[in-house]
Amino acid sequence: VCLPACLFVTLTAAEPWPENATLYQPLKGELQYSYLYILLFLMCGLPVQVFCRANAEYMSPSGKIPFIHVGNQVVSELGPIVQFTKAKGHSLSDGLDDVQRAEMKAYMELVNNMLLTAELYIQWCDDSTATEISRPRYSSPYSWPLNKILAYQKQWEVRRKMNAIGWGGKTLEQVYEDVSQCCQALSQRLGTQSYFFNKQPTELDALVFGHLFTILTTRLTSTELAERVKSYSNLLSFCRRVEQTYFEDKSS
Amino acid sequence: MAAPDELFCWEGDWGLPSISTDCLVVLAYAQFAGAPLKLRKISNPWRSPSGSLPALRTNQKETLSRPSDIIIHLRKQKFNADYDLSAKEGADSLAFISLMEEKLMPALIYAFWIEPKNYVDVTRRWYAEHMPFPLNFFLPGRMQRQQLEKLRLLRGDERLEAGEELEKELYRDAAECMNLLSQRLGSHKFFFGDSPSSLDAYVFGHLAPILKCKLPNGKLQQHLKTLDNLTNFCTNILQLYFPKDGRESFSQKTSPHSEGGDFDHVPNKRRKQFLSALVALGAMLSYALLTGMVSIQHAHHEALEEPPDLQDIGSHHDHEDEGDG
């Protein structure tokens, strides 16, 4: 059962977080943005298992992956998931005042707007990357001719979206510039702090980590994007620190 | 000194220098940075060099369309309204601009283009009245389809349609965004310090149309009016940087009333009446000529002069028939 976010508070507050919460994502090798959610739940101290399903995109209520299946509810997308965990009584941003919360929301939108769009652009609108990496990877669970159809359909869909938001006319160089600009803004905001707001991690930290980690570890035709991110040393050390704190314990 | 760049933008109305958010952003930034631009306010997007508005035609005959590109170009020309911002303030600007694009813009698109009553009563009428013939027949409809498509792609839902649930969701996001902007602005005059920056231009561009345009379904405007600091922010910028357009709205407000209602307020009324009468007359005349109700003068005279011939022709025919038979 998928509920709109506004009903969460009234209906789900009563039930505690169950032990069998699962996160669904498409493919085994590529964790995409799952890291973001895994981290979020780790930070809140909530257990979650990760399942890989090829048709995760179709299972998701809104078509966006990954999504979580908790109890008898299915929730996708960052906004609703954050509200859902909040309704269950776990929130990372309670300690922030109004101005800080405004800034946190704004920076989260910045990451969504620039980094996510840039990643999509590079994966699907750059011909070499699309041909060599994205299309084969996307179509790997399926057999011919479905794999070809679905891969091209996805590419066409992403290109339409890029045109609608005005990114259609951008060159790859301009997209890299935008990513640099976004990273610079994040780097300046982070400064020398451990996390973006005080000493406590918030949803913004999870989001930034999820995206940066994805950029740094995803294989692309050129390493330009990863190099640009690496040039901001405080962001790089931020990623390492979060990885060591939350993920090394998990694997050990 | 090189000739100033030319900026093509939509015409203004309701006390605003332009009715389009993107145009307002560029105009506001140009005013803040003191950039001399040759303004061309038009209502026909096909006359713009890029086919859409706003469009900046630079000295090097390059055409820029996106507000962000135009602002970057002006900055390169040393018209920089963000000069005094610290690194963190620059980062915050970027973040809040992204916030507005994600949360406020979809609601704006919905309120002006998708919501049925608003679209028919205000938006489509405005564009149809201001665009030249024959664009006013099909262009507003095409623009509406483009906006619906854009909204669908932004939300990632191909089957998006106007409806109460969508409206509630979009307006809720927009209200939250406005609240966040209001919290960030606080009691300051501008977002960063005493002089306006690019973030102020973006906020102004998004909020001014909501504030000034009277829509039948005006929930966004109601919410904005509860946020005093944002309302004052917009009126402040209008008074300081666009005083002429504010004054124009006053004179415009009085004239429609004197003409007795909106139906009489048609531009070029006399010319249109004359043209319609001419076209109707021409159509009637050509129909009469083609069907033979009215024939050309000299053939008519011959027929009048020789009526006896008709009888002769008739008798000739009889003779011929008898001859053959």
Interface residues (C-beta under 8 A of the other chain):
Chain A: P4 C6 S62 G63 K64 D98 V99 R101 A102 E103 K105 A106 Y107 E109 L110 N112 N113 M114 R160 K161 A164 I165 G166 Q181 C182 Q184 A185 L186 Q188 R189 G191
Chain B: R66 A87 K88 G90 A91 D92 L94 A95 F96 S98 L99 E101 E102 K103 E149 K150 L153 L154 G156 D157 E165 E169 R172 E176 L180 L181 Q183 R184 G186
